[in-house]
């Protein structure tokens, strides 16, 4: 990691002048400084001062061993250009020197002279440029991780609200449920997540996971008491496998209002006609309703997932819950290149279970033998549009995956 103090004494006038790594220029220096200034403890005025000084140097001197880039402007002129006082500029320069970014090669009275090349030299900055790029990359990675965790918190917030909606009013009197609600109400607002330290945010997400699992446990007990049976999903999957051509289902099934396959829809994974057709009975058995998935055993759907998806859901962990599948689906968004807004829209329209199942289907169908999915994000948006109009049949899609796995046509990865 970047350590400015260890670089301050790196200077030997007898050595060649340092240069930037091959392929980098003064423009790249300015871009990197713009990103890491905050991490170096530089405020906006100090950052603007530093970038203005770098910008005024000779571009070619950053890429040659024959000269060092030097800023020759006076403190008074620089202060006037930036709307600062000369004292502020002096303080900024001292700060830059302490950080190992500059070396002050000036006359005894502090004056700069372009003819004798006396001024603010940026050789130290060139020497630590690689460290600054590493600092920038670390900052980017941390920012990406924070965005990922903020998105996951949004998903777990949805899980809490969905579970609360499933509970009868009397269940709210349960002491355990009351404790969960009280803890839930202490969650920080979404807009505050981005200002939390990364380790604090990760601890918060772990607490969110545990709360979701506790609340979903209460909701599952209510579902059992209310007599809502699990859908006999394996029965839905078991069709006549003796004649593959008679029952092969499209891995992404979209229903038209008339119950016929939408042959010109890009969601279809194989052609309709003699070589493939939409699953028998899909329209009449309610399998086109995404909400039926809530009553399907999650382990059944887990078994149809890719190895990557299964690993994100806990690998061989048993029992598998919908919470595991939902979190795994969220974890697949970045690898699949799916924008979080597309995920949010899918959750709003389909519900969490169907949205997670859609991600699972999209992921596994990237290895479709004839028409692999090339645009996961676009496919999810089209699935959401189909669900919005009541034309999406996720059960049919899962049937197709299960059949291909049975026939050895589907490759996991």
ZAGU-532139 format. One line per 5 residues: number of its first residue (from 1); their letters; for each residue x, y, z of C-alpha. Coordinates in pm, 1 decimal. Last residue first. Layout:
N
NUM = a = X Y Z  ... .
***
This chain:
413
413 = xxxxx = -2028.2 -2448.8 -1530.9  -2302.5 -2699.1 -1595.3  -2350.5 -2849.4 -1941.8  -2704.8 -2925.2 -2054.6  -2762.9 -3194.1 -2318.5 .
408 = xxxxx = -2721.0 -3497.1 -2092.7  -3077.0 -3614.8 -2153.1  -3169.5 -3569.0 -1786.9  -2995.9 -3231.4 -1779.8  -3186.1 -3124.5 -2089.7 .
403 = xxxxx = -3512.2 -3235.3 -1932.8  -3445.3 -3043.5 -1612.5  -3358.2 -2728.8 -1806.4  -3673.8 -2750.0 -2018.3  -3890.4 -2811.2 -1716.9 .
398 = xxxxx = -3736.0 -2508.5 -1550.2  -3840.9 -2291.0 -1842.8  -4191.7 -2430.4 -1832.1  -4208.7 -2348.8 -1463.5  -4093.3 -1996.3 -1544.6 .
393 = xxxxx = -4388.1 -1931.2 -1775.4  -4405.6 -1559.0 -1852.9  -4703.4 -1414.5 -2041.1  -4880.3 -1224.0 -1763.4  -4814.1 -880.6 -1918.8 .
388 = xxxxx = -4574.9 -775.0 -1642.4  -4417.0 -1119.9 -1646.0  -4333.4 -1081.5 -2015.7  -4179.6 -739.1 -1949.8  -3977.1 -887.0 -1666.9 .
383 = xxxxx = -3857.3 -1165.9 -1893.6  -3757.9 -904.0 -2151.3  -3563.5 -710.5 -1887.3  -3391.6 -1029.5 -1772.6  -3294.1 -1115.2 -2130.6 .
378 = xxxxx = -3144.4 -770.4 -2186.8  -2928.7 -809.8 -1878.4  -2822.8 -1165.6 -1963.6  -2717.3 -1072.6 -2319.8  -2553.8 -1369.7 -2491.7 .
373 = xxxxx = -2795.9 -1646.4 -2394.2  -2692.3 -1971.0 -2559.2  -2897.3 -2078.5 -2862.0  -2806.9 -2432.5 -2972.6  -2649.5 -2621.3 -2681.8 .
368 = xxxxx = -2760.9 -2376.3 -2408.9  -2451.1 -2299.0 -2203.2  -2557.9 -1941.9 -2118.8  -2886.8 -2109.1 -2034.1  -2764.4 -2190.0 -1682.8 .
363 = xxxxx = -2726.4 -1821.3 -1597.3  -3054.0 -1704.8 -1752.1  -3246.8 -1975.9 -1568.3  -3083.8 -1897.1 -1232.6  -3143.3 -1524.3 -1283.8 .
358 = xxxxx = -3509.6 -1595.8 -1363.3  -3536.8 -1811.2 -1052.2  -3412.6 -1521.8 -840.1  -3670.8 -1289.8 -999.1  -3942.8 -1549.5 -945.9 .
353 = xxxxx = -3860.6 -1585.0 -576.9  -3821.1 -1212.4 -515.8  -4150.6 -1100.5 -667.8  -4231.1 -1083.9 -1036.3  -4290.0 -713.6 -1106.9 .
348 = xxxxx = -4104.3 -538.2 -826.5  -3830.4 -801.2 -811.4  -3777.7 -779.9 -1188.4  -3756.7 -400.2 -1172.3  -3500.9 -417.2 -891.5 .
343 = xxxxx = -3294.2 -668.6 -1089.5  -3299.6 -447.4 -1399.9  -3196.9 -150.0 -1183.1  -2907.1 -356.8 -1049.6  -2761.1 -378.9 -1398.6 .
338 = xxxxx = -2684.8 -731.1 -1516.0  -2328.5 -803.5 -1628.7  -2361.5 -1175.0 -1555.9  -2072.1 -1171.2 -1308.4  -2219.2 -854.4 -1149.5 .
333 = xxxxx = -2573.5 -987.3 -1111.1  -2472.9 -1333.8 -987.2  -2447.5 -1228.2 -622.0  -2808.8 -1110.4 -633.6  -2911.8 -1452.7 -757.2 .
328 = xxxxx = -2716.0 -1614.0 -474.9  -2889.9 -1391.5 -219.4  -3228.0 -1494.1 -359.9  -3135.2 -1862.8 -369.6  -3011.9 -1865.3 -9.9 .
323 = xxxxx = -3321.5 -1677.6 107.9  -3538.8 -1924.5 -77.5  -3396.3 -2188.5 150.8  -3161.2 -2480.3 96.5  -3154.8 -2731.3 381.0 .
318 = xxxxx = -2885.2 -2825.3 336.7  -2557.7 -2672.1 231.3  -2399.7 -2843.1 -68.0  -2273.9 -2515.4 -213.0  -2388.9 -2219.4 -6.0 .
313 = xxxxx = -2610.7 -2031.7 -250.5  -2308.1 -1866.3 -410.2  -2162.4 -2211.8 -476.8  -2492.2 -2323.7 -631.3  -2490.4 -2026.8 -869.3 .
308 = xxxxx = -2135.6 -2104.7 -979.4  -2216.2 -2473.7 -1022.1  -2509.9 -2384.0 -1243.2  -2860.4 -2427.3 -1106.9  -3107.6 -2711.5 -1162.6 .
303 = xxxxx = -3048.2 -2873.8 -822.4  -3119.2 -2540.0 -653.3  -3469.1 -2542.4 -805.8  -3554.7 -2867.0 -628.8  -3381.2 -2754.8 -310.2 .
298 = xxxxx = -3603.4 -2445.7 -302.5  -3914.6 -2659.5 -246.3  -4187.9 -2497.2 -450.6  -4456.0 -2297.2 -269.6  -4308.5 -1956.4 -348.3 .
293 = xxxxx = -4265.5 -2070.3 -708.3  -4640.6 -2050.4 -764.5  -4605.0 -1671.1 -748.0  -4455.0 -1663.6 -1099.3  -4794.8 -1753.7 -1249.9 .
288 = xxxxx = -4734.1 -1932.0 -1580.3  -4742.2 -2260.9 -1391.7  -5111.5 -2212.7 -1323.4  -5198.2 -2560.4 -1447.2  -5389.6 -2451.5 -1758.3 .
283 = xxxxx = -5130.4 -2246.9 -1940.3  -4844.8 -2488.3 -1898.9  -5056.9 -2786.7 -1990.7  -4814.1 -2929.1 -2243.3  -4476.4 -2760.9 -2246.9 .
278 = xxxxx = -4408.5 -2523.4 -2535.7  -4280.1 -2690.9 -2843.3  -3961.7 -2812.3 -3003.1  -3824.9 -2985.5 -3311.6  -4152.1 -3009.8 -3506.2 .
273 = xxxxx = -4231.6 -2643.4 -3454.2  -4085.2 -2382.6 -3228.5  -3722.5 -2288.2 -3261.2  -3486.5 -2296.7 -2960.4  -3401.1 -2066.9 -2675.6 .
268 = xxxxx = -3705.1 -1844.4 -2707.4  -3646.8 -1515.1 -2532.7  -3597.8 -1342.0 -2867.9  -3972.0 -1350.6 -2933.7  -4067.9 -1427.7 -3294.4 .
263 = xxxxx = -4222.8 -1764.0 -3214.4  -4430.0 -1636.6 -2924.6  -4554.0 -1974.9 -2807.2  -4929.5 -2017.7 -2800.6  -5150.0 -1963.3 -2498.1 .
258 = xxxxx = -5373.8 -1710.2 -2672.5  -5229.6 -1427.5 -2465.7  -4884.6 -1525.4 -2583.5  -4675.2 -1729.9 -2347.6  -4301.3 -1687.2 -2299.7 .
253 = xxxxx = -4083.5 -1987.5 -2226.0  -3709.1 -1965.5 -2175.6  -3561.0 -2314.7 -2178.3  -3802.0 -2419.1 -2450.8  -3950.0 -2750.9 -2365.3 .
248 = xxxxx = -3870.6 -3084.3 -2521.7  -4174.1 -3308.0 -2488.0  -4246.4 -3499.2 -2805.2  -3901.0 -3472.2 -2956.5  -3747.8 -3643.3 -2657.1 .
243 = xxxxx = -3956.7 -3958.5 -2696.5  -3908.3 -4176.0 -2389.2  -3895.2 -3875.7 -2157.8  -4272.5 -3852.1 -2112.1  -4321.2 -3577.7 -1859.3 .
238 = xxxxx = -4198.3 -3551.6 -1504.5  -4120.0 -3185.6 -1436.8  -4464.3 -3093.7 -1313.8  -4461.2 -3400.2 -1093.5  -4129.9 -3286.2 -951.7 .
233 = xxxxx = -4292.4 -2952.8 -876.5  -4565.3 -3090.8 -655.5  -4624.7 -2739.1 -523.6  -4552.1 -2721.5 -153.0  -4871.4 -2723.7 47.1 .
228 = xxxxx = -5044.4 -2415.6 191.4  -5212.5 -2547.7 504.8  -5219.2 -2223.8 700.6  -5007.1 -2385.0 969.5  -4727.5 -2463.8 723.9 .
223 = xxxxx = -4735.1 -2112.5 577.8  -4729.2 -1963.9 928.6  -4426.1 -2175.1 1017.6  -4260.5 -2055.0 698.7  -4325.3 -1691.7 794.8 .
218 = xxxxx = -4164.4 -1744.9 1136.0  -3856.4 -1897.0 970.5  -3851.6 -1614.2 719.4  -3819.7 -1375.0 1013.6  -3523.4 -1559.6 1159.7 .
213 = xxxxx = -3354.3 -1596.7 821.1  -3401.2 -1229.7 738.8  -3260.8 -1123.8 1077.1  -2952.3 -1341.7 1027.1  -2889.4 -1195.5 683.4 .
208 = xxxxx = -2935.8 -839.8 807.8  -2680.7 -898.8 1085.8  -2434.5 -1018.4 820.9  -2510.8 -710.7 613.1  -2442.9 -485.2 912.2 .
203 = xxxxx = -2108.7 -654.0 974.6  -2015.1 -595.0 609.3  -2116.0 -229.6 637.7  -1903.0 -182.5 948.4  -1601.8 -338.5 772.5 .
198 = xxxxx = -1653.4 -111.9 471.2  -1672.7 206.8 673.2  -2019.8 362.5 637.5  -2068.2 660.1 405.3  -2229.7 456.7 128.6 .
193 = xxxxx = -2475.5 293.9 367.8  -2622.8 626.6 473.2  -2847.1 659.5 166.9  -3011.7 327.0 248.2  -3124.4 437.5 591.9 .
188 = xxxxx = -2962.9 261.9 885.3  -3140.8 -45.3 1026.2  -3289.3 22.7 1369.7  -3644.8 -55.6 1254.7  -3531.9 -406.8 1170.5 .
183 = xxxxx = -3421.5 -465.2 1528.8  -3766.3 -366.5 1656.3  -3931.8 -581.3 1391.7  -3719.3 -881.9 1489.7  -3793.7 -832.2 1860.0 .
178 = xxxxx = -4165.8 -814.6 1785.1  -4148.7 -1132.2 1581.1  -3990.3 -1311.9 1876.2  -4246.3 -1171.7 2119.1  -4537.9 -1285.0 1902.8 .
173 = xxxxx = -4798.1 -1008.1 1883.2  -4713.2 -952.5 1515.8  -4831.1 -1307.4 1452.7  -5188.7 -1199.1 1518.8  -5185.8 -977.7 1208.1 .
168 = xxxxx = -5111.3 -1273.8 986.0  -4755.3 -1300.2 848.5  -4699.6 -1311.1 472.9  -4656.0 -932.2 444.8  -4385.8 -943.8 710.1 .
163 = xxxxx = -4195.9 -1198.9 501.7  -4214.1 -982.9 188.2  -4100.3 -674.6 381.1  -3802.5 -857.6 528.4  -3702.3 -1008.4 193.7 .
158 = xxxxx = -3727.4 -668.7 25.2  -3489.1 -524.7 283.5  -3262.3 -818.5 208.1  -3255.8 -714.7 -157.2  -3178.6 -352.6 -68.4 .
153 = xxxxx = -2903.5 -472.9 165.7  -2761.0 -669.1 -126.7  -2754.2 -352.6 -337.2  -2573.4 -164.9 -62.0  -2331.4 -456.0 -34.4 .
148 = xxxxx = -2252.3 -443.4 -407.1  -2214.1 -65.9 -402.9  -1977.7 -94.7 -104.4  -1777.9 -362.5 -284.6  -1747.2 -142.1 -593.1 .
143 = xxxxx = -1628.6 149.8 -379.0  -1372.4 -75.8 -210.8  -1247.2 -202.1 -546.3  -1220.2 152.1 -677.1  -1027.7 262.4 -370.3 .
138 = xxxxx = -790.2 -31.1 -405.6  -738.9 53.8 -772.6  -662.7 415.9 -685.9  -415.6 309.8 -415.8  -247.6 79.7 -666.7 .
133 = xxxxx = -229.5 367.9 -912.3  -75.0 585.1 -641.0  186.5 320.5 -570.8  275.1 307.7 -941.8  308.4 687.8 -942.1 .
128 = xxxxx = 549.9 681.1 -649.1  864.2 764.3 -845.0  679.6 1002.2 -1077.5  551.6 1199.5 -779.3  904.2 1225.4 -638.2 .
123 = xxxxx = 1029.4 1364.5 -975.6  761.0 1635.8 -964.9  989.9 1936.4 -919.8  852.4 2265.0 -783.9  1085.1 2539.9 -905.7 .
118 = xxxxx = 1434.7 2598.7 -1032.3  1498.0 2512.2 -1396.0  1783.4 2766.5 -1434.8  1593.6 2945.9 -1710.4  1255.4 2872.6 -1551.0 .
113 = xxxxx = 1339.1 3043.8 -1224.2  1147.4 2996.7 -899.5  1198.6 3220.2 -593.4  1217.7 3079.2 -241.6  1473.8 3333.7 -117.9 .
108 = xxxxx = 1751.9 3076.7 -130.1  1650.8 2979.7 -481.8  1411.5 2689.3 -543.6  1420.4 2311.6 -590.6  1114.0 2217.1 -384.2 .
103 = xxxxx = 1055.3 1843.8 -425.6  705.2 1717.8 -490.6  466.5 1429.6 -414.0  638.8 1283.7 -109.2  341.7 1342.7 118.3 .
98 = xxxxx = 537.6 1596.6 325.1  624.1 1783.1 5.6  260.5 1801.1 -99.1  167.4 1932.2 246.4  437.5 2198.9 231.3 .
93 = xxxxx = 306.1 2298.2 -112.2  -47.7 2325.4 22.7  66.9 2549.1 306.7  243.5 2777.1 62.2  -69.0 2791.4 -155.8 .
88 = xxxxx = -281.1 2883.1 145.8  -37.3 3158.6 238.9  -50.1 3299.5 -112.4  -425.3 3336.7 -65.9  -672.0 3146.1 -281.3 .
83 = xxxxx = -887.0 3232.7 -581.2  -723.0 2966.9 -794.5  -562.8 3199.5 -1050.8  -462.9 3452.1 -783.8  -304.1 3184.7 -566.1 .
78 = xxxxx = -107.1 3053.5 -864.2  19.1 3404.2 -944.9  122.6 3466.8 -583.2  287.5 3127.3 -542.0  500.8 3189.9 -846.6 .
73 = xxxxx = 489.8 2963.3 -1149.5  788.5 2742.1 -1235.4  632.4 2396.6 -1209.3  888.4 2130.2 -1296.2  868.1 1806.3 -1494.2 .
68 = xxxxx = 1209.7 1635.4 -1473.4  1441.2 1613.8 -1773.2  1654.5 1375.9 -1981.9  1500.5 1050.7 -1854.5  1191.3 1114.6 -2063.6 .
63 = xxxxx = 816.3 1053.7 -2028.1  699.4 1312.2 -1773.7  919.9 1579.0 -1933.4  720.9 1558.7 -2258.5  410.9 1718.3 -2106.3 .
58 = xxxxx = 594.0 2029.3 -1986.7  442.3 2137.8 -1655.5  136.6 2361.7 -1611.6  -106.0 2071.1 -1564.7  94.1 1940.6 -1270.0 .
53 = xxxxx = 64.0 2276.5 -1093.5  -308.4 2303.4 -1166.2  -359.7 1947.2 -1044.5  -182.1 2020.1 -717.8  -374.7 2341.1 -653.1 .
48 = xxxxx = -710.0 2180.3 -736.4  -633.9 1894.7 -496.8  -534.1 2136.2 -222.0  -855.7 2336.4 -267.8  -1071.8 2021.6 -271.5 .
43 = xxxxx = -918.2 1871.9 39.2  -612.3 1651.4 40.5  -598.1 1372.9 297.3  -417.5 1129.9 70.2  -734.5 919.0 35.0 .
38 = xxxxx = -917.7 1232.0 -75.5  -661.5 1306.4 -343.8  -678.0 950.3 -478.8  -922.9 995.0 -766.9  -814.6 1335.4 -898.5 .
33 = xxxxx = -450.7 1236.9 -854.7  -505.1 937.1 -1082.2  -663.8 1147.4 -1357.3  -392.3 1415.2 -1336.5  -119.1 1153.6 -1363.4 .
28 = xxxxx = -296.7 989.3 -1656.7  -300.9 1320.9 -1844.8  70.7 1362.9 -1772.3  133.5 1044.9 -1965.5  131.3 667.2 -1929.1 .
23 = xxxxx = 213.4 408.4 -2197.4  546.2 306.9 -2051.3  567.3 368.4 -1678.4  631.2 734.4 -1592.1  986.5 859.8 -1596.2 .
18 = xxxxx = 1256.9 910.4 -1336.2  1546.0 1147.6 -1418.2  1873.9 966.0 -1463.8  2087.8 938.9 -1147.9  2353.9 1189.4 -1045.4 .
13 = xxxxx = 2100.3 1424.6 -886.4  1999.9 1150.2 -643.7  1649.8 1163.7 -504.7  1443.5 915.7 -312.5  1432.0 1083.0 28.9 .
8 = xxxxx = 1055.6 1131.7 40.1  959.7 786.4 -78.7  920.4 603.4 253.7  709.2 890.2 387.3  443.9 854.2 117.1 .
3 = xxx = 346.8 494.0 203.4  109.8 356.6 -61.0  0.0 0.0 0.0 .
***
